[in-house]
């Protein structure tokens, strides 16, 4: 957090150190010739005492990443929430993300 001119703390973007980040291969999305590896990244956010998660889609040199869309007490709960996404919902999320 950084201070603003009024002395009130201002929340900065959540950006954990790379050493704290864990990513787990969750499968592959495939449609026709299009194939994407799907990874679930999790990291503990000590400020809120919870685990954040976001989804990575990787195809060759193309990498798309969601925002921090999960916030749960434990990593296992983030994985369970990820498991509630259907393949179509993952395609919709992927299609909404800018390419890198």
Secondary structure, 3 states (H helix, E strand, C coil): CEECCCCCEECCCCCCCHHHCEEEEEEEEEECCEEEEEEEEEEEECCCCEEEEEEEEEECCEEEECCCCEEECCHHHHHHHHHCCCHHHHHHHHHHCCCC
